[in-house]
């Protein structure tokens, strides 16, 4: 399926994995705001070939693991990530790796301190 925007906000989604996106691999904007996501795996967004914007605001994400967002996972065109209003405390060193198009990262309302970033 080809969707410019896939709106899945406010659906009580608790987990996402690579296989969720296989039918929607051409989606450019994925909105998952206001769900119950806690843990994002290395391959959570693998297969989203053209995704440019990802909204994860208002979830329960506490930690970003190494490799969560990597260009070799298909995120070559990834530009914007919204993590606003998550209880995020830890971003591992390689959570964001080789994202040549990344322009905007919203970390407002998280528990990160300046020393941590």
N, CA, C and O atoms as a GROMACS GRO file, in nm:
protein
  468
    1UNK      N    1   0.082  -0.118   0.000
    1UNK     CA    2   0.000   0.000   0.000
    1UNK      C    3   0.087   0.124   0.000
    1UNK      O    4   0.193   0.126   0.062
    2UNK      N    5   0.041   0.227  -0.069
    2UNK     CA    6   0.115   0.352  -0.072
    2UNK      C    7   0.034   0.458   0.001
    2UNK      O    8  -0.074   0.499  -0.043
    3UNK      N    9   0.089   0.503   0.115
    3UNK     CA   10   0.029   0.610   0.193
    3UNK      C   11   0.133   0.719   0.212
    3UNK      O   12   0.248   0.690   0.248
    4UNK      N   13   0.095   0.842   0.188
    4UNK     CA   14   0.186   0.951   0.219
    4UNK      C   15   0.198   0.963   0.370
    4UNK      O   16   0.308   0.977   0.423
    5UNK      N   17   0.083   0.958   0.440
    5UNK     CA   18   0.080   0.968   0.586
    5UNK      C   19   0.002   0.851   0.642
    5UNK      O   20  -0.108   0.819   0.596
    6UNK      N   21   0.060   0.788   0.742
    6UNK     CA   22  -0.008   0.680   0.814
    6UNK      C   23  -0.030   0.728   0.956
    6UNK      O   24   0.066   0.741   1.033
    7UNK      N   25  -0.154   0.755   0.992
    7UNK     CA   26  -0.193   0.812   1.121
    7UNK      C   27  -0.242   0.700   1.214
    7UNK      O   28  -0.349   0.644   1.193
    8UNK      N   29  -0.161   0.669   1.315
    8UNK     CA   30  -0.195   0.563   1.410
    8UNK      C   31  -0.190   0.615   1.554
    8UNK      O   32  -0.175   0.536   1.648
    9UNK      N   33  -0.204   0.745   1.572
    9UNK     CA   34  -0.200   0.805   1.705
    9UNK      C   35  -0.321   0.768   1.788
    9UNK      O   36  -0.428   0.740   1.736
   10UNK      N   37  -0.300   0.770   1.922
   10UNK     CA   38  -0.408   0.748   2.018
   10UNK      C   39  -0.478   0.613   1.998
   10UNK      O   40  -0.601   0.606   2.001
   11UNK      N   41  -0.400   0.507   1.979
   11UNK     CA   42  -0.457   0.374   1.957
   11UNK      C   43  -0.414   0.270   2.060
   11UNK      O   44  -0.439   0.152   2.042
   12UNK      N   45  -0.350   0.313   2.168
   12UNK     CA   46  -0.303   0.221   2.272
   12UNK      C   47  -0.206   0.114   2.220
   12UNK      O   48  -0.202   0.003   2.272
   13UNK      N   49  -0.130   0.148   2.117
   13UNK     CA   50  -0.029   0.057   2.063
   13UNK      C   51   0.084   0.045   2.165
   13UNK      O   52   0.135   0.146   2.213
   14UNK      N   53   0.123  -0.079   2.197
   14UNK     CA   54   0.226  -0.101   2.298
   14UNK      C   55   0.361  -0.143   2.240
   14UNK      O   56   0.463  -0.130   2.307
   15UNK      N   57   0.362  -0.193   2.118
   15UNK     CA   58   0.488  -0.239   2.058
   15UNK      C   59   0.481  -0.223   1.906
   15UNK      O   60   0.374  -0.232   1.845
   16UNK      N   61   0.597  -0.199   1.847
   16UNK     CA   62   0.608  -0.198   1.701
   16UNK      C   63   0.730  -0.280   1.663
   16UNK      O   64   0.830  -0.283   1.735
   17UNK      N   65   0.719  -0.346   1.550
   17UNK     CA   66   0.830  -0.426   1.500
   17UNK      C   67   0.833  -0.419   1.349
   17UNK      O   68   0.736  -0.376   1.285
   18UNK      N   69   0.943  -0.459   1.293
   18UNK     CA   70   0.965  -0.448   1.150
   18UNK      C   71   0.848  -0.502   1.068
   18UNK      O   72   0.806  -0.439   0.971
   19UNK      N   73   0.796  -0.617   1.105
   19UNK     CA   74   0.691  -0.681   1.025
   19UNK      C   75   0.563  -0.597   1.018
   19UNK      O   76   0.482  -0.616   0.927
   20UNK      N   77   0.544  -0.504   1.112
   20UNK     CA   78   0.426  -0.418   1.108
   20UNK      C   79   0.424  -0.330   0.983
   20UNK      O   80   0.318  -0.294   0.933
   21UNK      N   81   0.542  -0.296   0.934
   21UNK     CA   82   0.552  -0.194   0.829
   21UNK      C   83   0.567  -0.250   0.688
   21UNK      O   84   0.566  -0.173   0.592
   22UNK      N   85   0.581  -0.381   0.674
   22UNK     CA   86   0.601  -0.438   0.541
   22UNK      C   87   0.496  -0.393   0.439
   22UNK      O   88   0.534  -0.362   0.326
   23UNK      N   89   0.368  -0.389   0.473
   23UNK     CA   90   0.270  -0.343   0.374
   23UNK      C   91   0.273  -0.192   0.350
   23UNK      O   92   0.214  -0.143   0.254
   24UNK      N   93   0.342  -0.119   0.437
   24UNK     CA   94   0.340   0.028   0.430
   24UNK      C   95   0.479   0.086   0.406
   24UNK      O   96   0.506   0.198   0.449
   25UNK      N   97   0.566   0.014   0.342
   25UNK     CA   98   0.706   0.052   0.328
   25UNK      C   99   0.729   0.184   0.255
   25UNK      O  100   0.838   0.240   0.264
   26UNK      N  101   0.630   0.234   0.181
   26UNK     CA  102   0.646   0.358   0.104
   26UNK      C  103   0.592   0.480   0.180
   26UNK      O  104   0.591   0.590   0.125
   27UNK      N  105   0.547   0.464   0.301
   27UNK     CA  106   0.493   0.573   0.382
   27UNK      C  107   0.601   0.678   0.408
   27UNK      O  108   0.715   0.643   0.439
   28UNK      N  109   0.564   0.806   0.396
   28UNK     CA  110   0.660   0.914   0.420
   28UNK      C  111   0.646   0.974   0.560
   28UNK      O  112   0.745   1.021   0.617
   29UNK      N  113   0.526   0.974   0.616
   29UNK     CA  114   0.503   1.027   0.750
   29UNK      C  115   0.430   0.922   0.832
   29UNK      O  116   0.324   0.873   0.793
   30UNK      N  117   0.487   0.887   0.947
   30UNK     CA  118   0.427   0.790   1.037
   30UNK      C  119   0.399   0.858   1.170
   30UNK      O  120   0.491   0.906   1.237
   31UNK      N  121   0.273   0.862   1.208
   31UNK     CA  122   0.231   0.928   1.332
   31UNK      C  123   0.185   0.823   1.432
   31UNK      O  124   0.082   0.758   1.413
   32UNK      N  125   0.262   0.807   1.538
   32UNK     CA  126   0.231   0.712   1.646
   32UNK      C  127   0.215   0.785   1.780
   32UNK      O  128   0.237   0.725   1.885
   33UNK      N  129   0.179   0.911   1.777
   33UNK     CA  130   0.170   0.989   1.900
   33UNK      C  131   0.061   0.935   1.993
   33UNK      O  132  -0.038   0.877   1.947
   34UNK      N  133   0.081   0.954   2.123
   34UNK     CA  134  -0.022   0.922   2.221
   34UNK      C  135  -0.055   0.775   2.236
   34UNK      O  136  -0.167   0.741   2.275
   35UNK      N  137   0.039   0.688   2.207
   35UNK     CA  138   0.018   0.546   2.228
   35UNK      C  139   0.084   0.503   2.359
   35UNK      O  140   0.108   0.587   2.446
   36UNK      N  141   0.112   0.376   2.374
   36UNK     CA  142   0.172   0.322   2.497
   36UNK      C  143   0.308   0.259   2.471
   36UNK      O  144   0.348   0.166   2.541
   37UNK      N  145   0.380   0.309   2.372
   37UNK     CA  146   0.510   0.253   2.337
   37UNK      C  147   0.612   0.279   2.447
   37UNK      O  148   0.627   0.393   2.492
   38UNK      N  149   0.682   0.174   2.490
   38UNK     CA  150   0.784   0.186   2.593
   38UNK      C  151   0.922   0.155   2.539
   38UNK      O  152   1.017   0.229   2.565
   39UNK      N  153   0.935   0.047   2.466
   39UNK     CA  154   1.064   0.001   2.416
   39UNK      C  155   1.063   0.000   2.264
   39UNK      O  156   0.970  -0.051   2.201
   40UNK      N  157   1.168   0.058   2.207
   40UNK     CA  158   1.186   0.054   2.062
   40UNK      C  159   1.307  -0.033   2.034
   40UNK      O  160   1.416  -0.007   2.084
   41UNK      N  161   1.288  -0.136   1.955
   41UNK     CA  162   1.396  -0.228   1.921
   41UNK      C  163   1.477  -0.174   1.804
   41UNK      O  164   1.436  -0.079   1.737
   42UNK      N  165   1.593  -0.236   1.780
   42UNK     CA  166   1.679  -0.194   1.670
   42UNK      C  167   1.607  -0.197   1.536
   42UNK      O  168   1.632  -0.112   1.451
   43UNK      N  169   1.520  -0.290   1.518
   43UNK     CA  170   1.452  -0.305   1.389
   43UNK      C  171   1.308  -0.254   1.390
   43UNK      O  172   1.231  -0.285   1.299
   44UNK      N  173   1.271  -0.177   1.490
   44UNK     CA  174   1.132  -0.131   1.502
   44UNK      C  175   1.081  -0.060   1.378
   44UNK      O  176   0.963  -0.072   1.344
   45UNK      N  177   1.168   0.013   1.309
   45UNK     CA  178   1.125   0.091   1.193
   45UNK      C  179   1.195   0.049   1.065
   45UNK      O  180   1.189   0.120   0.964
   46UNK      N  181   1.260  -0.064   1.070
   46UNK     CA  182   1.325  -0.118   0.951
   46UNK      C  183   1.220  -0.148   0.845
   46UNK      O  184   1.111  -0.197   0.876
   47UNK      N  185   1.254  -0.120   0.723
   47UNK     CA  186   1.161  -0.148   0.614
   47UNK      C  187   1.080  -0.028   0.570
   47UNK      O  188   1.016  -0.031   0.465
   48UNK      N  189   1.083   0.080   0.648
   48UNK     CA  190   1.015   0.203   0.607
   48UNK      C  191   1.111   0.279   0.515
   48UNK      O  192   1.185   0.367   0.559
   49UNK      N  193   1.108   0.245   0.390
   49UNK     CA  194   1.207   0.289   0.293
   49UNK      C  195   1.209   0.441   0.275
   49UNK      O  196   1.316   0.501   0.264
   50UNK      N  197   1.091   0.504   0.270
   50UNK     CA  198   1.085   0.647   0.239
   50UNK      C  199   1.042   0.735   0.356
   50UNK      O  200   1.017   0.854   0.336
   51UNK      N  201   1.034   0.681   0.476
   51UNK     CA  202   0.984   0.762   0.587
   51UNK      C  203   1.074   0.884   0.610
   51UNK      O  204   1.196   0.873   0.616
   52UNK      N  205   1.008   1.000   0.623
   52UNK     CA  206   1.078   1.125   0.646
   52UNK      C  207   1.047   1.182   0.784
   52UNK      O  208   1.132   1.245   0.847
   53UNK      N  209   0.925   1.159   0.830
   53UNK     CA  210   0.881   1.214   0.959
   53UNK      C  211   0.822   1.103   1.044
   53UNK      O  212   0.744   1.020   0.998
   54UNK      N  213   0.862   1.103   1.171
   54UNK     CA  214   0.812   1.005   1.267
   54UNK      C  215   0.774   1.078   1.394
   54UNK      O  216   0.856   1.145   1.456
   55UNK      N  217   0.649   1.065   1.434
   55UNK     CA  218   0.599   1.129   1.556
   55UNK      C  219   0.574   1.022   1.661
   55UNK      O  220   0.483   0.940   1.649
   56UNK      N  221   0.657   1.023   1.765
   56UNK     CA  222   0.645   0.931   1.878
   56UNK      C  223   0.612   1.008   2.006
   56UNK      O  224   0.632   0.956   2.115
   57UNK      N  225   0.563   1.128   1.993
   57UNK     CA  226   0.534   1.212   2.110
   57UNK      C  227   0.424   1.150   2.196
   57UNK      O  228   0.336   1.080   2.147
   58UNK      N  229   0.433   1.179   2.325
   58UNK     CA  230   0.328   1.135   2.417
   58UNK      C  231   0.320   0.986   2.439
   58UNK      O  232   0.213   0.935   2.472
   59UNK      N  233   0.429   0.915   2.423
   59UNK     CA  234   0.432   0.773   2.453
   59UNK      C  235   0.501   0.752   2.588
   59UNK      O  236   0.503   0.843   2.671
   60UNK      N  237   0.557   0.635   2.610
   60UNK     CA  238   0.623   0.602   2.737
   60UNK      C  239   0.766   0.556   2.716
   60UNK      O  240   0.818   0.475   2.793
   61UNK      N  241   0.829   0.607   2.612
   61UNK     CA  242   0.966   0.568   2.577
   61UNK      C  243   1.063   0.624   2.680
   61UNK      O  244   1.070   0.746   2.700
   62UNK      N  245   1.139   0.536   2.745
   62UNK     CA  246   1.235   0.576   2.848
   62UNK      C  247   1.379   0.569   2.799
   62UNK      O  248   1.467   0.636   2.855
   63UNK      N  249   1.404   0.488   2.695
   63UNK     CA  250   1.542   0.463   2.653
   63UNK      C  251   1.545   0.436   2.503
   63UNK      O  252   1.458   0.368   2.449
   64UNK      N  253   1.647   0.492   2.436
   64UNK     CA  254   1.672   0.461   2.296
   64UNK      C  255   1.798   0.378   2.288
   64UNK      O  256   1.906   0.423   2.328
   65UNK      N  257   1.786   0.257   2.238
   65UNK     CA  258   1.896   0.163   2.229
   65UNK      C  259   1.985   0.192   2.108
   65UNK      O  260   1.942   0.256   2.012
   66UNK      N  261   2.109   0.145   2.113
   66UNK     CA  262   2.198   0.155   1.998
   66UNK      C  263   2.129   0.098   1.875
   66UNK      O  264   2.069  -0.010   1.881
   67UNK      N  265   2.137   0.170   1.765
   67UNK     CA  266   2.082   0.120   1.639
   67UNK      C  267   1.933   0.137   1.621
   67UNK      O  268   1.879   0.089   1.522
   68UNK      N  269   1.865   0.203   1.713
   68UNK     CA  270   1.720   0.221   1.698
   68UNK      C  271   1.690   0.295   1.568
   68UNK      O  272   1.598   0.258   1.495
   69UNK      N  273   1.766   0.398   1.540
   69UNK     CA  274   1.747   0.478   1.419
   69UNK      C  275   1.877   0.475   1.340
   69UNK      O  276   1.973   0.544   1.375
   70UNK      N  277   1.880   0.395   1.234
   70UNK     CA  278   2.000   0.377   1.153
   70UNK      C  279   1.964   0.382   1.005
   70UNK      O  280   1.861   0.329   0.964
   71UNK      N  281   2.047   0.446   0.928
   71UNK     CA  282   2.015   0.458   0.785
   71UNK      C  283   2.010   0.323   0.715
   71UNK      O  284   1.932   0.306   0.621
   72UNK      N  285   2.090   0.227   0.759
   72UNK     CA  286   2.086   0.097   0.692
   72UNK      C  287   1.959   0.020   0.726
   72UNK      O  288   1.935  -0.087   0.669
   73UNK      N  289   1.878   0.072   0.815
   73UNK     CA  290   1.746   0.013   0.841
   73UNK      C  291   1.642   0.068   0.745
   73UNK      O  292   1.523   0.038   0.759
   74UNK      N  293   1.684   0.148   0.650
   74UNK     CA  294   1.590   0.204   0.554
   74UNK      C  295   1.560   0.350   0.581
   74UNK      O  296   1.474   0.408   0.514
   75UNK      N  297   1.626   0.411   0.678
   75UNK     CA  298   1.595   0.548   0.717
   75UNK      C  299   1.684   0.651   0.647
   75UNK      O  300   1.723   0.750   0.708
   76UNK      N  301   1.717   0.628   0.521
   76UNK     CA  302   1.806   0.718   0.449
   76UNK      C  303   1.748   0.858   0.430
   76UNK      O  304   1.824   0.954   0.421
   77UNK      N  305   1.616   0.870   0.424
   77UNK     CA  306   1.550   0.998   0.399
   77UNK      C  307   1.490   1.058   0.526
   77UNK      O  308   1.421   1.160   0.520
   78UNK      N  309   1.515   0.996   0.638
   78UNK     CA  310   1.459   1.035   0.768
   78UNK      C  311   1.502   1.176   0.805
   78UNK      O  312   1.622   1.204   0.815
   79UNK      N  313   1.404   1.268   0.826
   79UNK     CA  314   1.434   1.408   0.853
   79UNK      C  315   1.391   1.456   0.990
   79UNK      O  316   1.462   1.534   1.054
   80UNK      N  317   1.275   1.410   1.037
   80UNK     CA  318   1.219   1.466   1.161
   80UNK      C  319   1.174   1.356   1.256
   80UNK      O  320   1.105   1.261   1.217
   81UNK      N  321   1.214   1.371   1.382
   81UNK     CA  322   1.172   1.279   1.487
   81UNK      C  323   1.119   1.359   1.604
   81UNK      O  324   1.188   1.446   1.658
   82UNK      N  325   0.997   1.330   1.645
   82UNK     CA  326   0.935   1.397   1.758
   82UNK      C  327   0.923   1.297   1.873
   82UNK      O  328   0.847   1.201   1.865
   83UNK      N  329   0.997   1.323   1.979
   83UNK     CA  330   0.993   1.241   2.102
   83UNK      C  331   0.942   1.323   2.219
   83UNK      O  332   0.959   1.284   2.335
   84UNK      N  333   0.879   1.434   2.191
   84UNK     CA  334   0.826   1.524   2.293
   84UNK      C  335   0.733   1.448   2.389
   84UNK      O  336   0.658   1.359   2.349
   85UNK      N  337   0.740   1.485   2.518
   85UNK     CA  338   0.650   1.432   2.621
   85UNK      C  339   0.662   1.281   2.641
   85UNK      O  340   0.562   1.212   2.662
   86UNK      N  341   0.784   1.230   2.635
   86UNK     CA  342   0.814   1.092   2.672
   86UNK      C  343   0.902   1.098   2.798
   86UNK      O  344   0.973   1.196   2.817
   87UNK      N  345   0.898   0.997   2.883
   87UNK     CA  346   0.984   0.997   3.002
   87UNK      C  347   1.127   0.952   2.968
   87UNK      O  348   1.190   0.881   3.046
   88UNK      N  349   1.176   0.993   2.854
   88UNK     CA  350   1.305   0.953   2.802
   88UNK      C  351   1.418   1.000   2.893
   88UNK      O  352   1.431   1.119   2.922
   89UNK      N  353   1.499   0.904   2.938
   89UNK     CA  354   1.612   0.934   3.026
   89UNK      C  355   1.747   0.897   2.966
   89UNK      O  356   1.849   0.955   3.004
   90UNK      N  357   1.749   0.800   2.873
   90UNK     CA  358   1.875   0.749   2.819
   90UNK      C  359   1.868   0.740   2.667
   90UNK      O  360   1.774   0.686   2.609
   91UNK      N  361   1.973   0.794   2.604
   91UNK     CA  362   1.994   0.774   2.461
   91UNK      C  363   2.132   0.713   2.448
   91UNK      O  364   2.233   0.778   2.474
   92UNK      N  365   2.137   0.586   2.407
   92UNK     CA  366   2.266   0.520   2.392
   92UNK      C  367   2.344   0.583   2.277
   92UNK      O  368   2.286   0.641   2.186
   93UNK      N  369   2.477   0.570   2.282
   93UNK     CA  370   2.568   0.639   2.189
   93UNK      C  371   2.530   0.626   2.042
   93UNK      O  372   2.535   0.724   1.969
   94UNK      N  373   2.494   0.508   1.999
   94UNK     CA  374   2.465   0.486   1.858
   94UNK      C  375   2.316   0.468   1.829
   94UNK      O  376   2.279   0.399   1.734
   95UNK      N  377   2.232   0.531   1.910
   95UNK     CA  378   2.088   0.524   1.884
   95UNK      C  379   2.055   0.590   1.750
   95UNK      O  380   1.967   0.544   1.677
   96UNK      N  381   2.128   0.697   1.718
   96UNK     CA  382   2.114   0.766   1.590
   96UNK      C  383   2.245   0.746   1.516
   96UNK      O  384   2.348   0.801   1.555
   97UNK      N  385   2.242   0.669   1.409
   97UNK     CA  386   2.366   0.639   1.340
   97UNK      C  387   2.348   0.655   1.189
   97UNK      O  388   2.260   0.595   1.128
   98UNK      N  389   2.434   0.736   1.132
   98UNK     CA  390   2.438   0.755   0.986
   98UNK      C  391   2.302   0.795   0.931
   98UNK      O  392   2.245   0.726   0.846
   99UNK      N  393   2.252   0.905   0.980
   99UNK     CA  394   2.125   0.961   0.932
   99UNK      C  395   2.156   1.091   0.858
   99UNK      O  396   2.141   1.199   0.915
  100UNK      N  397   2.196   1.082   0.732
  100UNK     CA  398   2.244   1.200   0.660
  100UNK      C  399   2.138   1.307   0.637
  100UNK      O  400   2.172   1.423   0.615
  101UNK      N  401   2.012   1.272   0.641
  101UNK     CA  402   1.906   1.369   0.614
  101UNK      C  403   1.841   1.426   0.739
  101UNK      O  404   1.756   1.514   0.729
  102UNK      N  405   1.880   1.379   0.857
  102UNK     CA  406   1.819   1.422   0.983
  102UNK      C  407   1.837   1.573   1.002
  102UNK      O  408   1.948   1.625   0.996
  103UNK      N  409   1.723   1.642   1.026
  103UNK     CA  410   1.725   1.787   1.042
  103UNK      C  411   1.663   1.834   1.173
  103UNK      O  412   1.698   1.940   1.223
  104UNK      N  413   1.571   1.755   1.228
  104UNK     CA  414   1.494   1.803   1.343
  104UNK      C  415   1.470   1.690   1.443
  104UNK      O  416   1.423   1.582   1.406
  105UNK      N  417   1.503   1.716   1.568
  105UNK     CA  418   1.481   1.620   1.676
  105UNK      C  419   1.417   1.695   1.792
  105UNK      O  420   1.478   1.786   1.848
  106UNK      N  421   1.294   1.659   1.827
  106UNK     CA  422   1.221   1.726   1.935
  106UNK      C  423   1.229   1.642   2.062
  106UNK      O  424   1.172   1.533   2.069
  107UNK      N  425   1.301   1.693   2.162
  107UNK     CA  426   1.317   1.624   2.290
  107UNK      C  427   1.255   1.704   2.404
  107UNK      O  428   1.284   1.678   2.521
  108UNK      N  429   1.169   1.800   2.372
  108UNK     CA  430   1.103   1.877   2.477
  108UNK      C  431   1.018   1.784   2.564
  108UNK      O  432   0.961   1.686   2.516
  109UNK      N  433   1.011   1.816   2.691
  109UNK     CA  434   0.925   1.739   2.781
  109UNK      C  435   0.977   1.600   2.815
  109UNK      O  436   0.902   1.515   2.862
  110UNK      N  437   1.106   1.576   2.791
  110UNK     CA  438   1.167   1.448   2.830
  110UNK      C  439   1.243   1.468   2.961
  110UNK      O  440   1.248   1.579   3.014
  111UNK      N  441   1.301   1.362   3.012
  111UNK     CA  442   1.377   1.369   3.137
  111UNK      C  443   1.528   1.379   3.111
  111UNK      O  444   1.608   1.360   3.202
  112UNK      N  445   1.566   1.408   2.988
  112UNK     CA  446   1.707   1.422   2.955
  112UNK      C  447   1.761   1.552   3.012
  112UNK      O  448   1.692   1.653   3.016
  113UNK      N  449   1.885   1.547   3.057
  113UNK     CA  450   1.950   1.670   3.102
  113UNK      C  451   2.054   1.710   2.999
  113UNK      O  452   2.093   1.628   2.916
  114UNK      N  453   2.098   1.832   3.004
  114UNK     CA  454   2.198   1.881   2.910
  114UNK      C  455   2.325   1.796   2.917
  114UNK      O  456   2.386   1.770   2.814
  115UNK      N  457   2.365   1.755   3.036
  115UNK     CA  458   2.484   1.673   3.051
  115UNK      C  459   2.468   1.540   2.979
  115UNK      O  460   2.567   1.484   2.931
  116UNK      N  461   2.347   1.487   2.971
  116UNK     CA  462   2.324   1.358   2.908
  116UNK      C  463   2.332   1.369   2.757
  116UNK      O  464   2.368   1.272   2.690
  117UNK      N  465   2.300   1.484   2.702
  117UNK     CA  466   2.297   1.499   2.558
  117UNK      C  467   2.433   1.542   2.515
  117UNK      O  468   2.457   1.562   2.395
   0.00000   0.00000   0.00000
